[in-house]
């Protein structure tokens, strides 16, 4: 491995838009993310299937599913 060409690998604080923070390691000091395991619907159990504009019904009518 060549010396002096690799970036510094240091502690990094990850800050979510929900306010949650955790620490990891990266080449940057701080990261901002929109979703984390504290607020993502898959991890919180609040996952909802949203049928916007009746797409399921339109599909069933178009392909004759009953």
PDB file of N, CA, C and O in Angstrom:
ATOM      1  N   UNK A   1       0.841  -1.165   0.000  1.00  0.00           N
ATOM      2  CA  UNK A   1       0.000   0.000   0.000  1.00  0.00           C
ATOM      3  C   UNK A   1       0.896   1.240   0.000  1.00  0.00           C
ATOM      4  O   UNK A   1       1.833   1.329   0.793  1.00  0.00           O
ATOM      5  N   UNK A   2       0.611   2.185  -0.877  1.00  0.00           N
ATOM      6  CA  UNK A   2       1.411   3.408  -0.946  1.00  0.00           C
ATOM      7  C   UNK A   2       1.061   4.335   0.204  1.00  0.00           C
ATOM      8  O   UNK A   2      -0.101   4.453   0.593  1.00  0.00           O
ATOM      9  N   UNK A   3       2.057   4.977   0.732  1.00  0.00           N
ATOM     10  CA  UNK A   3       1.862   5.892   1.851  1.00  0.00           C
ATOM     11  C   UNK A   3       1.474   7.272   1.340  1.00  0.00           C
ATOM     12  O   UNK A   3       1.962   7.718   0.302  1.00  0.00           O
ATOM     13  N   UNK A   4       0.599   7.939   2.068  1.00  0.00           N
ATOM     14  CA  UNK A   4       0.251   9.316   1.783  1.00  0.00           C
ATOM     15  C   UNK A   4      -0.805   9.542   0.711  1.00  0.00           C
ATOM     16  O   UNK A   4      -1.118  10.697   0.419  1.00  0.00           O
ATOM     17  N   UNK A   5      -1.375   8.493   0.106  1.00  0.00           N
ATOM     18  CA  UNK A   5      -2.375   8.699  -0.943  1.00  0.00           C
ATOM     19  C   UNK A   5      -3.794   8.388  -0.474  1.00  0.00           C
ATOM     20  O   UNK A   5      -4.754   8.684  -1.185  1.00  0.00           O
ATOM     21  N   UNK A   6      -3.938   7.805   0.692  1.00  0.00           N
ATOM     22  CA  UNK A   6      -5.257   7.412   1.182  1.00  0.00           C
ATOM     23  C   UNK A   6      -5.799   8.473   2.141  1.00  0.00           C
ATOM     24  O   UNK A   6      -5.032   9.051   2.912  1.00  0.00           O
ATOM     25  N   UNK A   7      -7.118   8.741   2.105  1.00  0.00           N
ATOM     26  CA  UNK A   7      -7.699   9.734   3.026  1.00  0.00           C
ATOM     27  C   UNK A   7      -7.722   9.198   4.453  1.00  0.00           C
ATOM     28  O   UNK A   7      -7.654   7.989   4.676  1.00  0.00           O
ATOM     29  N   UNK A   8      -7.818  10.109   5.408  1.00  0.00           N
ATOM     30  CA  UNK A   8      -7.882   9.714   6.819  1.00  0.00           C
ATOM     31  C   UNK A   8      -9.218   9.046   7.108  1.00  0.00           C
ATOM     32  O   UNK A   8     -10.270   9.524   6.682  1.00  0.00           O
ATOM     33  N   UNK A   9      -9.164   7.939   7.836  1.00  0.00           N
ATOM     34  CA  UNK A   9     -10.353   7.196   8.244  1.00  0.00           C
ATOM     35  C   UNK A   9     -10.566   7.504   9.709  1.00  0.00           C
ATOM     36  O   UNK A   9      -9.760   7.088  10.542  1.00  0.00           O
ATOM     37  N   UNK A  10     -11.637   8.227  10.057  1.00  0.00           N
ATOM     38  CA  UNK A  10     -11.837   8.696  11.422  1.00  0.00           C
ATOM     39  C   UNK A  10     -13.292   8.537  11.851  1.00  0.00           C
ATOM     40  O   UNK A  10     -14.142   8.096  11.077  1.00  0.00           O
ATOM     41  N   UNK A  11     -13.558   8.903  13.094  1.00  0.00           N
ATOM     42  CA  UNK A  11     -14.919   8.821  13.620  1.00  0.00           C
ATOM     43  C   UNK A  11     -15.814   9.821  12.903  1.00  0.00           C
ATOM     44  O   UNK A  11     -15.404  10.938  12.589  1.00  0.00           O
ATOM     45  N   UNK A  12     -17.060   9.388  12.650  1.00  0.00           N
ATOM     46  CA  UNK A  12     -18.016  10.210  11.923  1.00  0.00           C
ATOM     47  C   UNK A  12     -19.348  10.177  12.666  1.00  0.00           C
ATOM     48  O   UNK A  12     -19.816   9.111  13.065  1.00  0.00           O
ATOM     49  N   UNK A  13     -19.948  11.332  12.847  1.00  0.00           N
ATOM     50  CA  UNK A  13     -21.258  11.424  13.479  1.00  0.00           C
ATOM     51  C   UNK A  13     -22.296  11.529  12.374  1.00  0.00           C
ATOM     52  O   UNK A  13     -22.227  12.423  11.530  1.00  0.00           O
ATOM     53  N   UNK A  14     -23.266  10.608  12.382  1.00  0.00           N
ATOM     54  CA  UNK A  14     -24.343  10.606  11.397  1.00  0.00           C
ATOM     55  C   UNK A  14     -25.567  11.222  12.061  1.00  0.00           C
ATOM     56  O   UNK A  14     -25.997  10.781  13.126  1.00  0.00           O
ATOM     57  N   UNK A  15     -26.125  12.253  11.415  1.00  0.00           N
ATOM     58  CA  UNK A  15     -27.267  12.975  11.963  1.00  0.00           C
ATOM     59  C   UNK A  15     -28.455  12.796  11.021  1.00  0.00           C
ATOM     60  O   UNK A  15     -28.380  13.136   9.841  1.00  0.00           O
ATOM     61  N   UNK A  16     -29.543  12.262  11.551  1.00  0.00           N
ATOM     62  CA  UNK A  16     -30.748  12.031  10.760  1.00  0.00           C
ATOM     63  C   UNK A  16     -31.658  13.250  10.851  1.00  0.00           C
ATOM     64  O   UNK A  16     -31.547  14.051  11.778  1.00  0.00           O
ATOM     65  N   UNK A  17     -32.553  13.381   9.887  1.00  0.00           N
ATOM     66  CA  UNK A  17     -33.495  14.500   9.903  1.00  0.00           C
ATOM     67  C   UNK A  17     -34.495  14.389  11.050  1.00  0.00           C
ATOM     68  O   UNK A  17     -35.115  15.383  11.428  1.00  0.00           O
ATOM     69  N   UNK A  18     -34.657  13.179  11.611  1.00  0.00           N
ATOM     70  CA  UNK A  18     -35.563  13.015  12.752  1.00  0.00           C
ATOM     71  C   UNK A  18     -34.910  13.447  14.064  1.00  0.00           C
ATOM     72  O   UNK A  18     -35.582  13.534  15.091  1.00  0.00           O
ATOM     73  N   UNK A  19     -33.592  13.722  14.035  1.00  0.00           N
ATOM     74  CA  UNK A  19     -32.888  14.163  15.231  1.00  0.00           C
ATOM     75  C   UNK A  19     -32.017  13.091  15.853  1.00  0.00           C
ATOM     76  O   UNK A  19     -31.232  13.385  16.754  1.00  0.00           O
ATOM     77  N   UNK A  20     -32.134  11.867  15.399  1.00  0.00           N
ATOM     78  CA  UNK A  20     -31.343  10.768  15.928  1.00  0.00           C
ATOM     79  C   UNK A  20     -29.900  10.876  15.423  1.00  0.00           C
ATOM     80  O   UNK A  20     -29.663  11.280  14.284  1.00  0.00           O
ATOM     81  N   UNK A  21     -28.949  10.517  16.271  1.00  0.00           N
ATOM     82  CA  UNK A  21     -27.540  10.522  15.866  1.00  0.00           C
ATOM     83  C   UNK A  21     -26.901   9.204  16.263  1.00  0.00           C
ATOM     84  O   UNK A  21     -27.310   8.569  17.235  1.00  0.00           O
ATOM     85  N   UNK A  22     -25.901   8.804  15.507  1.00  0.00           N
ATOM     86  CA  UNK A  22     -25.077   7.657  15.878  1.00  0.00           C
ATOM     87  C   UNK A  22     -23.695   7.860  15.310  1.00  0.00           C
ATOM     88  O   UNK A  22     -23.487   8.708  14.442  1.00  0.00           O
ATOM     89  N   UNK A  23     -22.757   7.087  15.796  1.00  0.00           N
ATOM     90  CA  UNK A  23     -21.363   7.250  15.419  1.00  0.00           C
ATOM     91  C   UNK A  23     -20.887   6.058  14.614  1.00  0.00           C
ATOM     92  O   UNK A  23     -21.218   4.914  14.926  1.00  0.00           O
ATOM     93  N   UNK A  24     -20.119   6.325  13.589  1.00  0.00           N
ATOM     94  CA  UNK A  24     -19.520   5.287  12.765  1.00  0.00           C
ATOM     95  C   UNK A  24     -18.137   5.779  12.340  1.00  0.00           C
ATOM     96  O   UNK A  24     -17.627   6.748  12.904  1.00  0.00           O
ATOM     97  N   UNK A  25     -17.539   5.139  11.376  1.00  0.00           N
ATOM     98  CA  UNK A  25     -16.240   5.583  10.876  1.00  0.00           C
ATOM     99  C   UNK A  25     -16.347   5.889   9.392  1.00  0.00           C
ATOM    100  O   UNK A  25     -16.989   5.152   8.644  1.00  0.00           O
ATOM    101  N   UNK A  26     -15.722   6.972   8.972  1.00  0.00           N
ATOM    102  CA  UNK A  26     -15.766   7.399   7.579  1.00  0.00           C
ATOM    103  C   UNK A  26     -14.614   8.361   7.322  1.00  0.00           C
ATOM    104  O   UNK A  26     -13.815   8.646   8.215  1.00  0.00           O
ATOM    105  N   UNK A  27     -14.540   8.853   6.104  1.00  0.00           N
ATOM    106  CA  UNK A  27     -13.517   9.839   5.765  1.00  0.00           C
ATOM    107  C   UNK A  27     -13.992  11.260   6.040  1.00  0.00           C
ATOM    108  O   UNK A  27     -13.202  12.199   5.938  1.00  0.00           O
ATOM    109  N   UNK A  28     -15.266  11.439   6.386  1.00  0.00           N
ATOM    110  CA  UNK A  28     -15.797  12.751   6.739  1.00  0.00           C
ATOM    111  C   UNK A  28     -16.086  12.812   8.231  1.00  0.00           C
ATOM    112  O   UNK A  28     -16.237  11.775   8.877  1.00  0.00           O
ATOM    113  N   UNK A  29     -16.162  14.007   8.778  1.00  0.00           N
ATOM    114  CA  UNK A  29     -16.422  14.168  10.210  1.00  0.00           C
ATOM    115  C   UNK A  29     -17.898  14.056  10.547  1.00  0.00           C
ATOM    116  O   UNK A  29     -18.259  13.617  11.638  1.00  0.00           O
ATOM    117  N   UNK A  30     -18.767  14.459   9.596  1.00  0.00           N
ATOM    118  CA  UNK A  30     -20.194  14.518   9.871  1.00  0.00           C
ATOM    119  C   UNK A  30     -20.980  14.203   8.604  1.00  0.00           C
ATOM    120  O   UNK A  30     -20.606  14.638   7.514  1.00  0.00           O
ATOM    121  N   UNK A  31     -22.067  13.448   8.744  1.00  0.00           N
ATOM    122  CA  UNK A  31     -22.958  13.111   7.632  1.00  0.00           C
ATOM    123  C   UNK A  31     -24.384  13.438   8.030  1.00  0.00           C
ATOM    124  O   UNK A  31     -24.769  13.251   9.184  1.00  0.00           O
ATOM    125  N   UNK A  32     -25.175  13.930   7.071  1.00  0.00           N
ATOM    126  CA  UNK A  32     -26.593  14.192   7.296  1.00  0.00           C
ATOM    127  C   UNK A  32     -27.393  13.261   6.388  1.00  0.00           C
ATOM    128  O   UNK A  32     -27.165  13.218   5.179  1.00  0.00           O
ATOM    129  N   UNK A  33     -28.334  12.514   6.978  1.00  0.00           N
ATOM    130  CA  UNK A  33     -29.166  11.588   6.221  1.00  0.00           C
ATOM    131  C   UNK A  33     -30.633  11.933   6.455  1.00  0.00           C
ATOM    132  O   UNK A  33     -30.981  12.569   7.449  1.00  0.00           O
ATOM    133  N   UNK A  34     -31.494  11.503   5.521  1.00  0.00           N
ATOM    134  CA  UNK A  34     -32.922  11.786   5.644  1.00  0.00           C
ATOM    135  C   UNK A  34     -33.659  10.724   6.441  1.00  0.00           C
ATOM    136  O   UNK A  34     -34.638  11.038   7.118  1.00  0.00           O
ATOM    137  N   UNK A  35     -33.212   9.468   6.378  1.00  0.00           N
ATOM    138  CA  UNK A  35     -33.894   8.371   7.046  1.00  0.00           C
ATOM    139  C   UNK A  35     -32.859   7.504   7.754  1.00  0.00           C
ATOM    140  O   UNK A  35     -31.768   7.276   7.232  1.00  0.00           O
ATOM    141  N   UNK A  36     -33.208   7.024   8.942  1.00  0.00           N
ATOM    142  CA  UNK A  36     -32.333   6.113   9.682  1.00  0.00           C
ATOM    143  C   UNK A  36     -33.180   4.965  10.231  1.00  0.00           C
ATOM    144  O   UNK A  36     -34.382   4.899   9.974  1.00  0.00           O
ATOM    145  N   UNK A  37     -32.564   4.080  10.972  1.00  0.00           N
ATOM    146  CA  UNK A  37     -33.299   2.932  11.506  1.00  0.00           C
ATOM    147  C   UNK A  37     -34.276   3.338  12.608  1.00  0.00           C
ATOM    148  O   UNK A  37     -35.153   2.551  12.966  1.00  0.00           O
ATOM    149  N   UNK A  38     -34.145   4.540  13.150  1.00  0.00           N
ATOM    150  CA  UNK A  38     -35.069   5.002  14.190  1.00  0.00           C
ATOM    151  C   UNK A  38     -36.379   5.534  13.610  1.00  0.00           C
ATOM    152  O   UNK A  38     -37.404   5.526  14.292  1.00  0.00           O
ATOM    153  N   UNK A  39     -36.355   6.003  12.342  1.00  0.00           N
ATOM    154  CA  UNK A  39     -37.558   6.619  11.780  1.00  0.00           C
ATOM    155  C   UNK A  39     -38.031   5.951  10.486  1.00  0.00           C
ATOM    156  O   UNK A  39     -39.075   6.338   9.960  1.00  0.00           O
ATOM    157  N   UNK A  40     -37.311   4.974   9.961  1.00  0.00           N
ATOM    158  CA  UNK A  40     -37.727   4.315   8.721  1.00  0.00           C
ATOM    159  C   UNK A  40     -38.936   3.414   9.003  1.00  0.00           C
ATOM    160  O   UNK A  40     -38.928   2.665   9.980  1.00  0.00           O
ATOM    161  N   UNK A  41     -39.972   3.477   8.160  1.00  0.00           N
ATOM    162  CA  UNK A  41     -41.192   2.698   8.407  1.00  0.00           C
ATOM    163  C   UNK A  41     -40.960   1.193   8.516  1.00  0.00           C
ATOM    164  O   UNK A  41     -41.687   0.526   9.254  1.00  0.00           O
ATOM    165  N   UNK A  42     -39.983   0.635   7.815  1.00  0.00           N
ATOM    166  CA  UNK A  42     -39.727  -0.798   7.896  1.00  0.00           C
ATOM    167  C   UNK A  42     -39.287  -1.200   9.298  1.00  0.00           C
ATOM    168  O   UNK A  42     -39.705  -2.244   9.798  1.00  0.00           O
ATOM    169  N   UNK A  43     -38.460  -0.396   9.932  1.00  0.00           N
ATOM    170  CA  UNK A  43     -37.953  -0.721  11.263  1.00  0.00           C
ATOM    171  C   UNK A  43     -38.920  -0.334  12.371  1.00  0.00           C
ATOM    172  O   UNK A  43     -38.922  -0.960  13.431  1.00  0.00           O
ATOM    173  N   UNK A  44     -39.730   0.674  12.150  1.00  0.00           N
ATOM    174  CA  UNK A  44     -40.651   1.116  13.199  1.00  0.00           C
ATOM    175  C   UNK A  44     -41.961   0.341  13.194  1.00  0.00           C
ATOM    176  O   UNK A  44     -42.722   0.421  14.158  1.00  0.00           O
ATOM    177  N   UNK A  45     -42.243  -0.408  12.128  1.00  0.00           N
ATOM    178  CA  UNK A  45     -43.474  -1.189  12.060  1.00  0.00           C
ATOM    179  C   UNK A  45     -44.679  -0.387  11.616  1.00  0.00           C
ATOM    180  O   UNK A  45     -45.808  -0.859  11.743  1.00  0.00           O
ATOM    181  N   UNK A  46     -44.474   0.801  11.104  1.00  0.00           N
ATOM    182  CA  UNK A  46     -45.574   1.650  10.665  1.00  0.00           C
ATOM    183  C   UNK A  46     -45.699   1.663   9.153  1.00  0.00           C
ATOM    184  O   UNK A  46     -46.214   2.626   8.584  1.00  0.00           O
ATOM    185  N   UNK A  47     -45.240   0.619   8.500  1.00  0.00           N
ATOM    186  CA  UNK A  47     -45.280   0.549   7.046  1.00  0.00           C
ATOM    187  C   UNK A  47     -46.718   0.450   6.571  1.00  0.00           C
ATOM    188  O   UNK A  47     -47.489  -0.379   7.054  1.00  0.00           O
ATOM    189  N   UNK A  48     -47.070   1.304   5.620  1.00  0.00           N
ATOM    190  CA  UNK A  48     -48.422   1.301   5.071  1.00  0.00           C
ATOM    191  C   UNK A  48     -48.345   1.241   3.564  1.00  0.00           C
ATOM    192  O   UNK A  48     -47.513   1.908   2.949  1.00  0.00           O
ATOM    193  N   UNK A  49     -49.210   0.444   2.970  1.00  0.00           N
ATOM    194  CA  UNK A  49     -49.306   0.373   1.521  1.00  0.00           C
ATOM    195  C   UNK A  49     -50.298   1.430   1.067  1.00  0.00           C
ATOM    196  O   UNK A  49     -51.476   1.373   1.419  1.00  0.00           O
ATOM    197  N   UNK A  50     -49.832   2.383   0.297  1.00  0.00           N
ATOM    198  CA  UNK A  50     -50.676   3.475  -0.152  1.00  0.00           C
ATOM    199  C   UNK A  50     -50.994   3.273  -1.626  1.00  0.00           C
ATOM    200  O   UNK A  50     -50.092   3.190  -2.460  1.00  0.00           O
ATOM    201  N   UNK A  51     -52.281   3.196  -1.939  1.00  0.00           N
ATOM    202  CA  UNK A  51     -52.730   3.034  -3.313  1.00  0.00           C
ATOM    203  C   UNK A  51     -53.141   4.410  -3.821  1.00  0.00           C
ATOM    204  O   UNK A  51     -54.285   4.831  -3.653  1.00  0.00           O
ATOM    205  N   UNK A  52     -52.209   5.091  -4.435  1.00  0.00           N
ATOM    206  CA  UNK A  52     -52.523   6.441  -4.902  1.00  0.00           C
ATOM    207  C   UNK A  52     -53.197   6.389  -6.261  1.00  0.00           C
ATOM    208  O   UNK A  52     -52.724   5.714  -7.176  1.00  0.00           O
ATOM    209  N   UNK A  53     -54.272   7.084  -6.381  1.00  0.00           N
ATOM    210  CA  UNK A  53     -55.040   7.244  -7.625  1.00  0.00           C
ATOM    211  C   UNK A  53     -55.636   5.944  -8.131  1.00  0.00           C
ATOM    212  O   UNK A  53     -55.867   5.813  -9.333  1.00  0.00           O
ATOM    213  N   UNK A  54     -55.895   4.976  -7.258  1.00  0.00           N
ATOM    214  CA  UNK A  54     -56.567   3.746  -7.659  1.00  0.00           C
ATOM    215  C   UNK A  54     -55.817   2.909  -8.660  1.00  0.00           C
ATOM    216  O   UNK A  54     -56.437   2.329  -9.552  1.00  0.00           O
ATOM    217  N   UNK A  55     -54.528   2.821  -8.554  1.00  0.00           N
ATOM    218  CA  UNK A  55     -53.714   2.095  -9.530  1.00  0.00           C
ATOM    219  C   UNK A  55     -53.987   0.599  -9.527  1.00  0.00           C
ATOM    220  O   UNK A  55     -53.948  -0.046 -10.575  1.00  0.00           O
ATOM    221  N   UNK A  56     -54.261   0.048  -8.355  1.00  0.00           N
ATOM    222  CA  UNK A  56     -54.543  -1.387  -8.280  1.00  0.00           C
ATOM    223  C   UNK A  56     -55.851  -1.702  -9.007  1.00  0.00           C
ATOM    224  O   UNK A  56     -55.926  -2.663  -9.772  1.00  0.00           O
ATOM    225  N   UNK A  57     -56.877  -0.889  -8.766  1.00  0.00           N
ATOM    226  CA  UNK A  57     -58.156  -1.114  -9.428  1.00  0.00           C
ATOM    227  C   UNK A  57     -58.030  -0.952 -10.943  1.00  0.00           C
ATOM    228  O   UNK A  57     -58.613  -1.726 -11.700  1.00  0.00           O
ATOM    229  N   UNK A  58     -57.270   0.052 -11.386  1.00  0.00           N
ATOM    230  CA  UNK A  58     -57.058   0.254 -12.816  1.00  0.00           C
ATOM    231  C   UNK A  58     -56.356  -0.947 -13.454  1.00  0.00           C
ATOM    232  O   UNK A  58     -56.699  -1.357 -14.563  1.00  0.00           O
ATOM    233  N   UNK A  59     -55.378  -1.502 -12.749  1.00  0.00           N
ATOM    234  CA  UNK A  59     -54.663  -2.680 -13.244  1.00  0.00           C
ATOM    235  C   UNK A  59     -55.612  -3.868 -13.365  1.00  0.00           C
ATOM    236  O   UNK A  59     -55.586  -4.588 -14.363  1.00  0.00           O
ATOM    237  N   UNK A  60     -56.450  -4.071 -12.347  1.00  0.00           N
ATOM    238  CA  UNK A  60     -57.394  -5.186 -12.371  1.00  0.00           C
ATOM    239  C   UNK A  60     -58.408  -5.039 -13.498  1.00  0.00           C
ATOM    240  O   UNK A  60     -58.746  -6.025 -14.152  1.00  0.00           O
ATOM    241  N   UNK A  61     -58.900  -3.820 -13.737  1.00  0.00           N
ATOM    242  CA  UNK A  61     -59.837  -3.599 -14.847  1.00  0.00           C
ATOM    243  C   UNK A  61     -59.156  -3.830 -16.192  1.00  0.00           C
ATOM    244  O   UNK A  61     -59.748  -4.427 -17.091  1.00  0.00           O
ATOM    245  N   UNK A  62     -57.940  -3.371 -16.334  1.00  0.00           N
ATOM    246  CA  UNK A  62     -57.233  -3.474 -17.618  1.00  0.00           C
ATOM    247  C   UNK A  62     -56.925  -4.905 -17.975  1.00  0.00           C
ATOM    248  O   UNK A  62     -57.054  -5.288 -19.138  1.00  0.00           O
ATOM    249  N   UNK A  63     -56.525  -5.704 -17.015  1.00  0.00           N
ATOM    250  CA  UNK A  63     -56.124  -7.078 -17.297  1.00  0.00           C
ATOM    251  C   UNK A  63     -57.160  -8.105 -16.898  1.00  0.00           C
ATOM    252  O   UNK A  63     -56.888  -9.303 -16.982  1.00  0.00           O
ATOM    253  N   UNK A  64     -58.334  -7.686 -16.468  1.00  0.00           N
ATOM    254  CA  UNK A  64     -59.458  -8.572 -16.206  1.00  0.00           C
ATOM    255  C   UNK A  64     -59.291  -9.471 -15.001  1.00  0.00           C
ATOM    256  O   UNK A  64     -59.845 -10.570 -14.976  1.00  0.00           O
ATOM    257  N   UNK A  65     -58.552  -9.041 -14.015  1.00  0.00           N
ATOM    258  CA  UNK A  65     -58.406  -9.852 -12.802  1.00  0.00           C
ATOM    259  C   UNK A  65     -59.636  -9.656 -11.942  1.00  0.00           C
ATOM    260  O   UNK A  65     -60.104  -8.532 -11.759  1.00  0.00           O
ATOM    261  N   UNK A  66     -60.150 -10.732 -11.422  1.00  0.00           N
ATOM    262  CA  UNK A  66     -61.350 -10.650 -10.600  1.00  0.00           C
ATOM    263  C   UNK A  66     -61.119 -11.248  -9.253  1.00  0.00           C
ATOM    264  O   UNK A  66     -62.027 -11.267  -8.423  1.00  0.00           O
TER     265      UNK A  66
END
